[in-house]
Amino acid sequence: MDTTINRINDCVFDDDEIFDDSTLLANLERSGFMSNNNDINEKSLLNVSALCCDEELSGYDKLTGKTWIYPTNYPVRDYQFNIIQAAILKNTLVSLPTGLGKTFIAAVIMYNFYRWYPLGKIVFTAPTRPLVAQQIEACYNIVALPPKDTIEMTGHMQVSTRKVHWQTKRVFFATPQVIYNDIKSGICPSDRLRCLVIDEAHRARGNYAYCQIVSTLKNCIDVAPYSHSRKINTVVIKLGPELSQLRQQYVEILDGYARRLKQLNILPYNLGNLSKGRVVMLYKEYQTKDRGARWVVQNLFIIN
């Protein structure tokens, strides 16, 4: 795997701390980044003296933390590089169309936190197991995370088994309900969680498990001092006459295509408030219905 090593500009380390790129590459080679053949005990490679003891940066490796790694075995896209560069320094919401590499971005960020916090936990969570499996493949193929340090956890796995994994593994892939249950029960060491990646973040509404995970983490003793409440004021602006007329014309055009779907109670009668996202959700709900109840309209529900 080819890599680009980038120096982090905003370091908090002393000026007299010397960093040698060749040392980093040698350590990476020994740790299995360049090769999966790693017979050396992991603890023997861990430079404990390099780890931060500061409360806010507990477990942060000051040596590897001076750089971040970007893989070049895939085409280098400026927007991906810029997003990753921003996301490794602060909480980030990434919104990109399908196929533009959100999985790649998540894999690179996870790998760098994996390097920086040798005793920390990295968590990737997605609403479905196929999405979880997709990220696992990316982490293996794009950034070569060692399989011995990773685990996919499901609700079918015994709690005692998951507890052992939380103690021995470093990178976790699971659906949000599994992560929330383990945080709530205490078997997930939330105080050692250093990177949390949430896929399909638009689902984070109401009591969905994503919201419960973040809410629980905010209430942790070590996180609470850095979490601040927010007050959001919603301002509703009414459409003017011109936009209202355009909206009505749009609804009339849409009604010609959706009339049959409304008659079958698949789409609501008020199309004026129907967004594309809502149409997609209704389509997915329709797909989950009993096949015999939906065969009549099978060819009518098409989204471009």
C-alpha positions in Angstrom: 0.0 0.0 0.0 1.4 3.4 -1.0 1.0 6.2 1.5 1.4 9.9 1.8 2.6 11.1 5.3 1.4 14.6 6.1 2.6 16.6 9.0 0.0 18.1 11.4 0.6 21.8 11.6 -1.1 22.6 14.8 1.0 20.3 17.1 1.0 21.0 20.8 4.4 19.4 21.3 7.7 21.1 22.3 9.9 22.5 19.5 12.8 20.3 20.6 11.0 17.1 20.0 12.6 15.5 17.0 10.6 13.3 14.6 12.1 11.0 12.1 9.9 9.7 9.2 12.1 6.7 8.7 11.4 5.6 12.3 7.7 5.8 11.7 7.9 3.8 8.5 10.0 1.2 10.3 7.4 0.9 13.1 4.6 0.7 10.5 6.4 -2.2 8.7 6.9 -4.0 12.0 3.3 -3.5 13.1 1.8 -5.1 10.0 0.8 -2.0 8.1 3.0 -3.0 5.1 2.7 -6.7 5.8 0.2 -8.9 7.6 3.0 -11.1 8.9 3.4 -9.9 12.5 4.9 -12.2 15.0 6.1 -9.5 17.4 4.2 -9.0 20.6 2.1 -5.8 20.2 3.0 -4.6 23.7 6.7 -4.7 22.9 6.2 -2.2 20.1 4.2 0.3 22.3 6.3 3.2 23.4 4.5 4.0 26.7 6.7 7.0 27.3 5.3 8.6 24.2 1.7 8.5 25.4 0.0 11.6 26.8 -1.1 11.5 30.4 -3.0 14.8 30.0 -6.7 14.2 30.9 -8.0 15.6 27.6 -5.5 13.7 25.4 -5.2 10.5 27.5 -3.5 7.7 25.5 -2.5 10.0 22.6 0.8 8.9 21.0 2.9 12.0 20.6 5.2 10.4 18.0 2.7 9.1 15.5 0.4 12.0 16.4 2.7 14.4 14.6 1.7 13.0 11.2 -1.4 11.6 9.5 -1.4 9.1 6.7 -3.3 9.3 3.4 -3.3 6.2 1.1 -2.2 6.8 -2.5 -3.1 3.3 -3.8 -6.4 4.9 -4.9 -6.8 7.9 -7.1 -6.1 11.1 -5.0 -9.2 13.3 -5.1 -8.8 16.8 -3.7 -12.2 17.0 -2.0 -11.6 13.7 -0.2 -8.2 14.8 1.0 -9.6 18.2 2.2 -12.5 16.5 4.1 -10.2 14.0 5.8 -7.8 16.8 6.7 -10.6 18.7 8.4 -12.3 15.7 10.0 -9.2 14.4 11.8 -9.0 17.7 13.7 -12.7 18.3 14.7 -16.2 16.7 14.6 -17.4 16.7 11.0 -20.6 15.9 9.2 -19.8 14.7 5.7 -22.5 15.0 3.1 -21.7 13.6 -0.4 -23.7 12.0 -3.2 -23.6 8.2 -3.5 -20.4 6.9 -5.1 -18.1 9.8 -4.1 -16.2 8.0 -1.5 -17.6 8.5 2.0 -16.5 4.9 2.8 -13.0 5.8 1.8 -13.0 8.9 3.9 -14.2 7.0 7.0 -11.6 4.3 6.5 -8.7 6.8 6.4 -9.9 8.7 9.4 -10.4 5.5 11.4 -6.9 4.3 10.5 -5.2 7.5 11.7 -7.0 7.4 15.0 -6.0 3.8 15.3 -2.4 4.9 15.0 -2.7 7.9 17.3 -4.4 6.1 20.2 -2.8 2.6 20.6 -4.9 1.9 23.6 -8.1 3.6 22.4 -11.3 2.2 20.8 -12.5 3.0 17.3 -16.2 2.4 16.4 -17.9 2.4 13.1 -21.7 2.0 13.2 -24.2 1.7 10.4 -28.0 0.9 10.4 -27.7 -2.3 8.4 -25.2 -5.2 8.4 -24.5 -4.9 4.6 -23.3 -1.3 5.2 -21.2 -2.5 8.2 -19.7 -5.3 6.0 -18.9 -2.7 3.3 -16.9 -0.6 5.7 -15.1 -3.6 7.0 -13.9 -4.5 3.5 -12.8 -0.9 3.0 -10.8 -0.8 6.2 -9.0 -4.1 5.2 -8.4 -3.2 1.5 -7.8 0.6 1.6 -5.8 1.1 4.8 -4.9 -2.4 5.8 -6.2 -2.4 9.4 -4.9 -5.6 11.1 -7.8 -8.1 11.2 -6.5 -9.2 14.6 -7.5 -5.9 16.1 -11.0 -5.6 14.5 -14.3 -7.3 15.1 -17.8 -7.2 13.8 -20.3 -7.4 16.6 -24.0 -8.3 16.2 -27.0 -8.6 18.5 -26.8 -12.4 18.1 -23.4 -12.5 19.8 -23.4 -13.4 23.5 -23.0 -10.5 25.8 -20.1 -12.2 27.6 -18.4 -12.6 24.2 -18.9 -9.0 23.3 -17.4 -8.0 26.7 -14.3 -10.0 25.9 -14.0 -8.3 22.5 -14.4 -4.8 24.1 -11.4 -5.7 26.3 -9.2 -7.1 23.6 -10.0 -5.5 20.3 -9.5 -2.0 19.1 -11.7 -1.4 16.1 -15.4 -2.3 16.2 -18.1 -2.6 13.5 -21.7 -2.9 14.5 -25.2 -1.6 14.2 -26.1 1.3 16.5 -28.4 -0.7 18.7 -25.6 -3.1 19.6 -23.2 -0.2 20.5 -25.9 1.6 22.5 -26.8 -1.6 24.5 -23.1 -2.2 25.3 -22.5 1.4 26.4 -25.7 1.3 28.5 -24.7 -2.0 30.2 -21.2 -0.8 30.8 -19.3 -3.4 28.9 -18.2 -0.8 26.3 -15.4 1.3 27.9 -16.8 4.6 26.7 -14.0 6.5 28.4 -11.5 4.9 25.9 -13.6 5.6 22.8 -11.5 7.9 20.6 -13.3 7.8 17.2 -17.0 7.3 16.4 -18.1 7.1 12.8 -21.8 7.2 12.1 -23.0 6.1 8.7 -26.4 7.3 7.3 -26.3 10.1 9.9 -29.6 11.5 8.6 -31.4 8.8 10.5 -30.3 10.4 13.8 -33.8 11.6 14.8 -36.0 11.2 17.9 -35.1 8.1 19.9 -33.1 6.4 17.1 -30.1 4.5 18.5 -27.7 7.1 17.0 -29.2 9.8 19.2 -29.1 7.6 22.2 -25.4 6.8 21.7 -24.4 10.4 21.4 -26.6 11.5 24.3 -25.1 8.8 26.6 -21.6 9.7 25.6 -22.2 13.4 26.4 -23.4 12.4 29.8 -20.1 10.5 30.6 -18.1 12.0 33.4 -15.0 12.5 31.2 -17.0 14.1 28.3 -19.5 16.3 30.3 -17.0 19.2 30.9 -16.5 19.6 27.2 -20.2 19.3 26.2 -22.4 22.4 26.0 -26.1 22.8 25.7 -27.6 24.6 22.6 -30.7 26.6 22.1 -32.2 26.5 18.6 -34.7 29.1 17.4 -36.7 28.1 14.3 -37.7 31.0 12.0 -40.4 30.2 9.5 -40.6 32.5 6.5 -43.7 32.3 4.3 -43.4 32.0 0.6 -44.2 35.1 -1.5 -46.8 35.2 -4.2 -44.4 34.3 -7.0 -42.9 31.2 -5.2 -46.4 30.1 -4.1 -47.5 30.1 -7.7 -44.5 28.1 -8.8 -45.1 25.6 -5.9 -48.7 25.1 -7.0 -47.7 24.5 -10.6 -45.2 22.0 -9.4 -47.8 20.1 -7.4 -50.2 20.0 -10.4 -47.4 18.5 -12.6 -46.5 16.0 -9.9 -50.1 15.0 -9.3 -50.4 13.7 -12.8 -47.7 11.1 -12.1 -48.7 10.3 -8.5 -52.5 10.1 -8.8 -52.6 6.3 -9.0 -50.2 5.9 -6.1 -52.3 8.2 -3.9 -55.4 6.1 -4.7 -53.6 3.0 -3.4 -52.5 4.9 -0.3 -48.8 4.7 -1.1 -48.3 8.4 -1.4 -50.1 11.0 0.8 -52.7 13.3 -0.9 -50.9 16.5 0.1 -48.0 16.4 -2.4 -47.0 20.0 -1.6 -45.0 18.9 1.5 -43.5 15.7 -0.1 -39.7 15.9 -0.4 -37.6 13.5 -2.5 -36.2 12.0 0.8 -39.8 11.3 1.9 -40.6 9.6 -1.4 -37.5 7.3 -1.0 -38.6 6.4 2.6 -42.1 5.6 1.4 -40.7 3.5 -1.4 -38.6 1.5 1.2 -41.7 1.0 3.4 -43.6 -0.2 0.4 -40.8 -2.7 -0.4 -41.1 -4.3 3.1 -44.8 -5.0 2.7 -46.1 -8.4 2.0 -45.4 -9.2 -1.7 -49.1 -10.3 -2.3 -50.3 -6.9 -1.1 -48.1 -4.9 -3.4 -47.9 -6.8 -6.7 -50.7 -4.7 -8.2 -48.6 -1.5 -8.2 -45.2 -3.1 -8.7 -44.5 -1.2 -12.0 -45.9 2.1 -10.9 -43.4 3.0 -8.2 -40.3 4.3 -10.1 -38.0 7.0 -8.8 -35.6 8.7 -11.1 
